């Protein structure tokens, strides 16, 4: 039916349909125009990604040609800006940080400016669209920053909840802490740090522990403490490919820190990693942590991607209290 109208009239009808659709009315565009818009949007996304990946001048030239095609298809600056906005949102979803978002948005702005160059030469409001894009970029950056802040706050809330839950379930013997808090709680270094990268290295940990206990903490049950330390060391080898073991002392309390650089325990699965279903209400802890808590006074745990530390604590008072 569009062929019964003059070319200017067809463009006017299409522009009115697009305008009404943005105000919430579900109006159908001409099938040929919808196909053109969809095709142009797909090519715009592909070309923009190519430019952001280092396409350089050839990609900018393709962006310029897309602008010319938009004009020839009867589209205006706002139409192309709408395509760019939708495309940019998809691209920014891949950004991993506010800094990367800012860099990507600035680079995309240069590409958008090139695609608008034909409109500039045709005097179709390049300056106004460019200002609108910068405002859009600023808004998107603010949203990304706010979303990042919300995720960090959510992690803090989850951590605080786990601290309370694990403290209540274990009677204060399994304590979730930040790495800075654990470092502040450690006493003086005793003995030699041991590196473990395979199960056979754990024998060296046992030897080091035996020597320290005999010299500094002869009142402790060496056998029970060795079982707990070996359990933690085995977990480090199994789940992180290895780690480090260092012994500390604070008054009459021995502290054995087992650290690794593995992926850490995700907060969302932390209960499953430390609390295992299938046991009675009095034995809800998984095997590894059950052993550690049975033979130690306290277990301190800090975990995040790239850094997990478990500190096993026991002392003279704790041993006397259990005996």
N, C-alpha and C positions, 0 to 999 in steps of 0.2 A: 504493500500500500504506500510505502514511503516514496515509491517512484512517481506517484501522482502529485507530489509536492515538489516545489523548487528546492535546490540545494540549500539555500539559506534557511528555508522553512524547516527542512529535515533537521538541520543542526539545532535550530531553536527548539524543536520538539524534544530532541534528545537531551539538550541541556536542562529543559524543564523537568523531564522525567528523572534525571540524576539529582536535581535539586530537591524534588519532592521525596525521593527515596531516602536522602540524608536526613529528612525531617521525620522519618519514621513510617512513611506510607509505603506499603508493599506494592509498588507499581512495577510492571514488567517492561523491560527495555526491549527494543527490537533485537531479535536473535543475532543478527549479523553484528550489531554493535557490541552485544555482550561477548560474543566470540572474540572480537577485536580487543576489547578490554582485557579479557582473560589471557589472551595470547601475549599482549603487550606486558601485562603484569608478570607473567612467567619469564619472559625474556629479560625484563628489568631485574628480577631477582637473580637470574643466572649471571647477567652481566655485572651487576653490583658485587656479587660474591667473587667473581673473577677479578674485579678491580681491587677489592679488599685483600685478595690473596696475592697481590703484586702484579696485576695485569698491566698497570701503567698506562701509557698513552694510547695503545690500541683499545683498551677498555673504555677510556674516556671518549674516544672517537665513536665507539659503539653506543655509548650513552647519548652522544650528540645525535646520532642517527635515530635513536629511539624517540628523542624529542621531535625530530622532523616527522617521524611517522605518526606521533600523537597529533600534531597539528593537521596533517593530511587526513587523519581519521575524524577530525571534527572535535577533538578534545581540547580543553583549555588548561590553564596553569593549575587550577584547583584539582582537575582530574588527575594530572600527573603527580601533584603533591599528595593526593590521596593514595595513589599507587605506591609512592615512595614511603609514605607513613606506614602503610601496611607491611611493605617489604622490610623496612628498617626494624620494625618490631620483631619480625621473625629472625633477622640477623642478630639483634641485640640479645635475644634469648640464649644465644650461644656464648655470650660474654661471661667470664668467670669472676669479674670484679668490677667495681665502679670505675677503676682506672681504665680497664679495657673497654668498658662501655663508652667512656669519654673519647678515647682514641678512635674507636669504630665510628661513633657518631660524627666526629670531625672529618674523617676520611670520606664517609658517605655524603657529607655535605658538599664536598668538592665534586663528587660524581653527580649529585643532584643539580648542582650549579651548571655543570656541563650539559646535562640533558635539558636544562631550561634555556640554554643559550639561543636556540632557534626562536623561543618565545620572546626572549629579550630583543632579538633583532626584529621581531614582528610587533614589538611594543605591546606585550600582553601581561605586563605586571610582574616582571622578573623580581624587582626589588621587594615588592610586598610579599611574594611567595618565599623569598629567601629569608626575610625576617620571620615569617611564620614558621619556617623550618627550624630556625635557631631556637625559637620559643618551644617548638615541639621537642627538639633535642634536649633542651634544658629540663623540660617536664619529664621526659623519659629517664634522664640521668637521676633526677630527684626520686623517681619511682624505684629505680634500681638500688639507690643508696638506702632508701627507706626499707625496701624489702630485705636488703642485707642486714640492716639494723634489727629488723623484726626477727630474722632467723637467729641472729646472735643472742637476742633476748630470750628467744624460745629455748635455745640450748642452755642458757643460764637457768631458766625456770626448771627445765628437766633435771639439770644437775642438782639444783637445790632440793627438788622432790626426791631424787634418788638418795641424796645424803640422809634425809629424814627417814626414808623407808628402810634402807639398809641398816641404819643405826638402830631402828626399832626392832627389825627382824632379828638382828644378831646381838642385841643387847650392847650396842656400841663397840663391837669387836671388828666389824668390817666398816671401814671409814673411807668414803669417797672424798678425795681432796684434789686441789689444783697442784701442779708440779711445784710451784713456788712454795706452797704450804708444806709439801713433803720435804723439800730441800731444807726449809727452815726447821723442821722437826728432827732432822738427823743430827746425831752427836758427832764425836770425833772419829776420823777414819782409823780403822784397825786392820792390819794385815795388807795383803796384796790384792788388787783388783784382778778378777779372773774373767777372761773372755770365753764365751761358749759359742761354738758354731756347729757342733754336732753332739750327739748323745754321749760320745766317749769323753768329751771335755768335762762332763759333770763330775767325773771321778776326781779331777783336780779341785773342783769346788768343795767336794766332801773333805779332801785332805786339808784345804785351807781352813774350813770351818772347824774341823777337829782340833787343829793347832790353836786357833784363837780361843775356842771354848776351854780347852785344857789350861791355857795360860791366864785368860782374863775372866772366864765365867765357869769355874769348875763346879758350881752348884747347879748348873742347868742339866737337863736330861738331853745328852748329845744325840741319842738315837732318835728321839721324837723330833728334835729340831732338824736333824739331817733329813728325815722323811719329808718334812714340810718344805725345806729349801729345795730339795731335789724335785719335788712336785712342781714348784714354781719355775725352776730352771728348765724342766722338761717341757712345760707349756711354752716357754720362750723359744726353745728350739723348734717345737712342733708348729707353732702358729706364726712365728716371726723369723724363722731361720737362724735364731741365735740371739745373743745379747751379752750383757755384762753383769757380774755379781760383785758387790762390794760390801764389806762388813763395817758397821759403825758401832760405837759404844756410847751410852749416855747413862752415867752413874752405874747402877747395877742391871741395866737393861741392854741387851744386845739387839741390834737392828741389822737385818740382812736385806739389802736393796737389790732387786733383780730388775734390770731395765732392758728394753729392746726398742728397735726402730721399726717395728711392724706397722700394720694398718691401724692398730688400735681397736678398741671395742666401741662400736657405734652406740650412742646413747639409746637409740630406739630398740636395740637388741641386747642391751646390757643385762636386763633381768634374765633373759634366756641364757646368756653366757655365764651367769653366776648363780642363777636359781633354776633348778631343774625340776620339771614336773614328774610325778610318778612316785614320789616319796611321801611319807606321812608328814603331818603338820609339824612334827618335831624334828624332821630330817629333810628340810626342803632345799638345803644347799647342795649344789653339784659336787661331785667327788673331789675335784681339785681344791676348791675353797673349803670344803668340809674338813679335809686333812689339815690344811693350813690353820683353820680356826680351832681345830681340836688340839693342836700341839703348840699354838702360839697365843699370846695374850691379845694381840691386835694385829689386823692386816690393813695396811694403808694402801689405797689404790688410786692411781692417777692414770687416765688413758685419753689419748687423742691421736689423730692420724700422725704416724711417724714417731710417737713417743708414748710408751706405756711403762710405768714403774710400779712395782709391788714391793712393799716393805713389810717384812715379817718381824714383829717385835715380841720379845718375851724377856722376863727378868726374874730376879730372885723372889720378889713379892708375889708375882703371878704363879710361880711354881709352888711356893709354900701354900698359897691359897688353894690350889687344886689338890695338893696332897693333904 
